[in-house]
Amino acid sequence: MQSRLVIDYRNATDVAVGTEHGVSLAMLNAVAPKVAAEHGRILAERAAGDQRWMNLPDDHALVEAILAFVDSVKGRYSDYVLIGIGGSSLGAIATIMALAHPYRNLLPAGKRGGPRLFVLDNPDPEKVKATLELCDLPNTLVNVITKSGQTAETMANFLVAKQTLEAAVGKERASKQIVATTDPKDGLLRQLADAEGYTTFPVPPGVDGRQTVLSAVGLLPAAFCGIDIRGMLDGAAAMRERCMTPEVLENPAYLLAAISVLADQQRGKRMLVTMPYADALFGITDWFRQLWAESLGKRLSLDGKEVFAGQTPIKALGAIDQHSQIQLYTEGPNDKLISLIAVDQYRDTVTVESVPAGIPDLDYLKGAELGQLLDRECLATAWALTQAKRPNFTITVPTIDAGIIGEFFYLYQLQTVMGGALYNVMPFGQPGVEAGKNATYALMGRSGYEKLKAELSVVPADAERFRLS
């Protein structure tokens, strides 16, 4: 399989939007030696056993194990509950949104290609209760996903689902209806899975959660929903092959990283908008938003200096957000770089066969095809942004299929790794998240966090002054 993505970045350059707002060829050439050097480092780290996310497209044994498991329980379950948050859910959601029927849960079982899918991510009591009430519990498979078992939201949701399942079918049977995707050896969930005999799949060691979409974390839920996971890995491998060049103007991931970071640091574009013109690709923007924000939003540089790096990622959907956000993007602060995603051929064709007589202003829609309309909306948005000197670029795909989704996942991950190199920050880990996690543990009464709980319990003397009730 060969990579099929096309990137048109002219509208992000000074040629289209002027020297004040556009990235110049000279800027890209100036950063080229840094990109080439970092490319060599990344490949060396991969060869040394780091950058393990790059090897996920090669894990064909895992794919076969997943497919064998899904086949072994085919027809057994009517409902599949995925319990995870962040990197443990967003990739699977993006994949299924892109490649499955948009209303698959409403389809008859014979047309659905697998059980109904429900996701418990946010520990919202109303949603959790409603989901578990809706599921046919004797015929429900629960897939809990967390590497360590330390994620409070995931474990709380899982324990509620576990106790509800056990009440419905008994403890012994419930354990056979639970699949844990977790660390192969260590962690709280691993301990529980081993003790209670859950079927398990591995979260790959040495891979951050937000980079696990091409592992069992994302592939198992996709396979249960009838997605071609082999095709996804083939697409990712094709993009990896395309990105083996160190040349910034030839490597799509490095080009996007360079344009984004240069636009931020030298042109004041502190926000990166991703706007696909296909409902099916909207989940990708959610997944990418976490990847870009959590990887690059760092206080300290690699040499320990305070830099407060990062570009704020924003998700949008064409053409819906032409009617809500584009007004701001074209006439508000010129502080955004906008990525449009276009589709050459949508998977379905819907045509306006006729228009009401006597209303000539609607005649232009007669014979119009909806995919063509969306495509022209995308072109029109790019034109309007460029006229307003707002830098933008367009990624075009021939259609939406498993290979293309695999390409997107690999492209954006490598773009983010190179983005970290250009910002001079560590793109792995999320130290800024830990403070909130620890505070949550303390407030919930977890042992070992008593000192922090006492600190959090102190009410400022002037608190009432700033309270409106």
N, C-alpha and C positions, 0 to 999 in steps of 0.2 A: 504493500500500500504506500502511496506517495501523499505527502502533505498537499492539501487543497485550499488552504486559507490564502486569501489575497489581502494585502494591506496597502491602502492608498493614503500616504501621509503628507501629501502636498499641502493640504489645507492647515497643517500644523506648523508650516514653515514660514519664514519671512517672505518668501516669494508670493504667498497668498494673503497673509494677514499683516505684513509689515514687520519691520525690525524691532518694534517695541514689544510685540506680542508673539512673534513666531520664532521657532528654533531655526537657526541657520545651518547650512551645510558646513560652514567653518566650525561651528560649535560641535557638530557631530564628529567631524574629523579630529577636532582637538581632544575629544574624549575617547577616540578609537584606541589609542595605545593602552589606556587604562582598561577598557573593555577586553582587549585581547589578553592582557596580563591576567585579569580576573577569570577569563575563560580557561586559561591554562591552570590556574589554581583550582577552579571548580572540578575540572577533569582529574587533576592529581588527587584531590580529596576523594572523589568517587573511586578512583583506583585503590586508594588506601582504606576504603571501607566506610567513608563518610558520604554525605550527600546521598544517602540510601534511597531517598524518594525517587531518584533518577532510574533506579533498577526495577521499580514496580511494574513497568510494562512487560518485563521478562518473566514474571512469575506465573508461567502457564500451569504449573502443578497446582497452584492455589485455585486458579480458574476451574480446573477440572474437578478439584475437590468440592468447590462451591456448587458446580453444576450437578455433580453426583448427589450431593446432599439435597439440593432442591428437587431433583428427580425422585429421590427416595421418599419424599413426603408429598409428592404431587397429588393433589386432590384431597389431601388430609385436612388442610386448614382453609377456612373461609376468610379468616382475618389475620393480618400480620401487623404487629405493633412494634415500631422502631422507637427505642428509648435512647436518646442521646442529645447532645447540644453542641453548637458550634461546629467544629470540624467533624464531629461524630454524627452529624445529621445533614448539614447543608449540602455536602457533595452528593449524597444519595438523593436528596430532594431535587437538586438541580438536574441530576441525570434522569430521574423518573419524569419530572416535569417536561424535559426536553424530548424524551423518546417514547413515552407511553401516551395512551389516549388521555386527553385533558380531563375527561370525566370517567376515568377507568373504574372508580369505585361504584359508579352507578350502572355499569354494564352488567349484563347477565354473566354468571360465573363462566359459562362456556366461551364467552367472547373477551373476557377480561385478561386472560393470559396469566392468571395467578390470583392469590388472595387479595382482598381489599387491603389497602395500606393506610395505616394511621401512624402519626408521628407525635410522640410526647417529648417535647423539648423544654419549653417553658413550664415551670411547676405551677401553672395556674390551676387552682383547685376546680374551677368550673369546667375547664376544658378536659382535665384529667378524668373527672367524674363522668362527664358526658361521653368521653371516648370509651371508657371501660363499660359503661352501661349499654353502649351501642354494639360492642363486640359480642359475638357468640363465643363465650369464654371456653366451653369445652372444645371448640374448634379454632382456637386462637393460638398463634405462635408469637412469643414475645422475644424480641432481639434487643438486648441491652448492650450498649456500646460505650465503653470507657476504658482507657488504657490502664489507669491506676485504680479505679474504683473510688477515687477521692472526690470526684466531681459531685458537689452537693445536690445540684438540681437533678442530675441523672439518677443518682442513687436514691434520692427521695421518691422520684417518680417510679423507679423500678421497685422499690420496696412496697409501695402502694399497689402497683400492678401485681406483684408477687403474692401479697396477702389476699388480694381480690381473686386471683386465679386459684390459689389454694383453697379458699372458701368455697369456690364453685366446683372444683374437681378433685380436691384432696392434695396433700403435700407431695405424695409420691408421683402422681400423674402430672402435677404441675411442673415438677423438675424436668420432665420429658418434653414439656412444651416451652422451655426456656433455652435460648441460645445466647451465649455470652461472647461478644467480640472484645477481647481484652489482651493484656500482656501475656505472652506465652508462658512465663514463669512466675512473675511477681505481681503484687498488688492485692488490694482488698477484694476486688471482684474475682480475681484468679483463685484466691483462697475459698471464696464462697462457691464458685463454680466447681472446684475440685471436691469440696465437701458434699455438695448436693448432686453432683453428677450431671451438670449441664453439658450439652454439646457446646464446643467452643471453636472459635476461629481467631487467628492472631491479629492483633494490632502490631504492625512491624516495628521491632526495636529500632531506635535511632531515627525515627521519623516523627516530626511534630504532627499533632492531631490535624491541623489544617492542611497537611500535605498527604493525608491518607486516603483520599478519595479513590485512588486506583488500587487500593488494598481491599481486604475483606470488609473494611468499614463501609466503603461505598458499593463494592461489587456484590456483596451478598443481598442487600435489599434490592438492588437493580435486577439481579437474577430472579428473585422471587416475583418481580413485576414483569418478567418476560423480556428483559432488555438483553441485547446482544453484547455481553461483556467481553467476549473475545474481540469483537469489532472495536470496542472502546480501547482496549490495550493496543491493538494494531494501529489505531489512529494516534495514540500517544507515542508509540515507537516511531511512527512516520515523522511526527513533529520533532522528536528527539534527534532523528537522523538529519533533518533539515537544519537543526540548530547546532550542528557540530562545527560549523565555521566560526572563527573568532572575529570575523569582519562585521562591524556594527551595522553597516548598510545592507548586509546580506542575511543576517541572522534575525528573524522576526522578533524573537524574545528580547534580544539585546537592543534592537532598534526601538521597540516600545518602551523598554526600561530607560534608555537614554533620552528619548523624547520627553517622557514623563518627568524624570528627575531634572533635566535641564529646564523644562518649562516651569517647574516649581522653583528651583533655586535661582534661575537667571531671568525668568520672565514673570515671576509672581503668580503663577497658576497653582495655587495651594490646594485646589480641589480637582479630582479626576472623576468625571461623570462617565459611566458606562451605560449606553442606551441601545439595546437591541430592538430591531424592528420585527419581532416575532415573540408572541406570548411564550412560546416554548423555551426561549432562551432567557427568560427573566430570572429563573432560578440561578443561572450562571452568575448573574450580577450580585446576588446575595452571597454566593460562595466566594466570589472574587473580592467582595467588600471586606469580608473577614480576613482573607489572605493578605490583602494589601495593607489594611489598617493594623492588624496585629503583628505583622512581620516588620513593618517599616516605621511604625509610630514608636520611636525610641528616644528616651531622654539623653542617653549617653552614646557617644561614638565609640568605635573600637579602641581608641586610645584614651578613653576615659573622660573626654570633654563633654560638657553639657551642650547638646546641639538641638534638642527637641525636634528631631527629624520626622518627616512623614508628610504625605499628601492625603487629604481627606477623600476617601472614595464615596461616591454617591451613585445610587442606582436609579435608573429611569427606564421607561418603556415607551417606545414609539408605536403608534402615534399618540397614545394617551397623554403622554407628558408634553407633547407639543401644546396641549391645551391647559397645562398647569405650570410647567417649569421653563419652557423655552422663552417666554417673555422675560423672565429674570436673566436667562443665559445670554440673550441678545442685547438687552438694554440695561441690565443691572451691572454690578461690579465685574470687570473683566479679569476674573481671578480663577477661571476654570479652563481645563483641557477636557475636551469632550470626545469620547470614543463612541462612534456609531457602529452598529453591527447590522449588515444587510444580508438578505438571503436571495440568491438568484432564482431559485425554483422552490416554492413552497410545496409541501407534500400533498396538498389538496388544491383544487381549483373551484372557485365559486364566482359566478358571473351574474351581473345585473342584466337580466334578459330584456327588461322593458322598463320604461318610466311612465308616470301618469301623463296623459295627454293634456295639453293646454298649459303646461308649466315649462316653458322653454329653458328656464334657468337650470333645470335638471337634465336636459338633453345630453350634456357632456358625460353623464354617468351611464347612458345606454350602451350596453355591450362591455362596460368596464369590468375588469376582473379584480377581485379584492387584493390578491397578492401583488398585482401590478400597481394598485393604488398605494399599498404600503411601501413598495419599492420607490415610487415617485415621491411619497412623503419623505422618505429618508434622503433622497437626492435634494429635495426642496429644503429640508432642514440644514443639510450640509452647506447649501448655497447661502441660505439666510445667515447662518453663523459666520461664514467666511466674509460676506458683505459687511457684517458688523465687526469684523476683525477679531473674531473669537476663534482661537485655534481648535481644530478638530481633525480627526482622521477616521477612516472607515475601514473596518474589517469585513470582507465579503466572503460568504461561504456558498458553495454551489447548491447545497440543500442541507437539511438537518438530519443527520444519521449518527449511528454509534461512533463511527470513525471521527467525524467532525467534533463530537463532544469530547472524545479522548484527546484530540488535538488541542482544543481549548484548555483542558485541564493541564496538559503538559506545558503549553505555551505560557499560561499565566503563572505557573509555578516557577519556571525558569526566569521569566521576566522579573518576578519578585525577588528571586535570589540575586540577580544582577542589580536590581534596584537597591538592595541592601549594600552591595559592594560600592555602588556609586554614591550612596549617602554616607558610606563608611560606618554603617551600623550592622549589628548582628541580626540577620533576618529570621533567626530561629529563637525560640523561647518567647515568653510574654511576661516579663517582670512586672509590668504595669497592671496586669490582671491579678497578680498574687495578693496585693494589698486588700482588694475587695473580697477575694476568696477567704483570706484569713479573718477579715472582719465578720464575714458571714458565719464562719466556724465559731468564732467567739460569741456572737450574739445568739447562736443556736445552742450554746452550752457545751461545745465539744471539749473534751478533756485536753489539757495542755495549753489552752488559750485563755486561762483565767485572768492573767494580767492584762491582756488586750481587752477582755470584756469589761474589766473594771475601768479601763481608760475610756472605752466607748460609752460607758454608763454615766460619765460625768456630764452634767447639764451646765452649759455656760451660764454665768450669772445674769447675762442680759438676754437670754433666750426668749423670754416672754415678750420682750420689746419688739422682736421681729416676727411674732406669730400673729397671723390674721385669722380670726375665727368668728 
